[in-house]
Amino acid sequence: MSLASINSAYLGIGSAKYLLTVAFDAKVDAEAKAKIMEAQAELGDVQYSLFGLRG
């Protein structure tokens, strides 16, 4: 995987996390908030792994 691909994926994951934050702030349903927080955590793990690949 090239450095450009890793950087693009990293930025894309960051954007997805931001969109989930917006959805979290807009959503009042407790069950939906739990699922959003879970998705954010998983995206954070992926982003952390991609950061490690960048060197």
Secondary structure, DSSP 8 states (H G I E B T S, - for coil): --HHHHHHHHHHHHHHHHHHHHHHHH---HHHHHHHHHHHHHHHHHHHHHHHHH-
